[in-house]
């Protein structure tokens, strides 16, 4: 048994990280001793570009980078005494909700998710499988004075209704615990995994917890590290990413930490997603395609570390539309 | 007076845009010409519900009440 193991009990063997045996799935959540992998991508990057490494966040137990966020958000609610008998409500494009739903199920807490337009069916079904209630919400839900981010407005109104007694809202867009998750875990992992040599960090604009938390940590270690944000175009089809031309800027974003913003169209993002599948063997979601497309075009200081927020299996219905009859028998 | 309507939805205590959302779901499940009585207590509903009816193509048959409590009657449009 290692120092991190727990004693065997009458009902189990006890956890032992050395042999990767765990008594509870939550023990798989990442930390400095259990980081998500950092993997080099070579074939989709021009030879002249600095080396690019991807942090494979889809190897987290609930399938995305949002596992970190969800765990910190719930711990924050618990510390503030807001979990006492309340249900949870959260606006999410899917990944935070999936992690919250799994953690809520483990804690015996109900979760309602307000989900914006365009979230693939697969994610909505996974959420319902986890016991969550899913409320599809159009972005233009509010007909009068708040024409965007309907899912956020709806979740906030649920949390405030009934005197605020029924629901607690983790609020990943405004809760500093979202930033802290990445400042305390993702950032230190990248620093350690690159031996302190990371030159550029690339992540998408979404809730902005990842980019703010990681950038803050990395720039504290070395202020010359360049931080690049990836932003989709208005009307995009890249779940998890946000265009601030059409969505509100999250309260937790610290724009002073961002050195450059690269705007990516859907077409190149999906082309890069396909290349990552076919040339790198990486079954990633479309936001990774956008991030890698931006990262592969950067010059300057390497190594470059990009985030791969989630895997591709939750987007099969999107990919089916792209493929048409490609890959089917030819006559 | 509830019996006069195909459905009554009580959104007392719910803040906007919750009544808009719930009314939209209710109307979506109704047939053309059916009527929904909607009870709200958020004064924002006085603007939101008529705007929603226009946006959806439903008819707002009546709106009564004050800032504390509002009652709307909507008839589902033919094309929705």
Interface residues (C-beta under 8 A of the other chain):
Chain A: X135 X137 X141 X142 X143 X144 X145 X146 X150 X153 X154 X157 X158 X160 X161 X162 X163
Chain B: X13 X14 X15 X16 X17 X18 X20 X21 X44 X47 X48 X51 X52 X54 X55
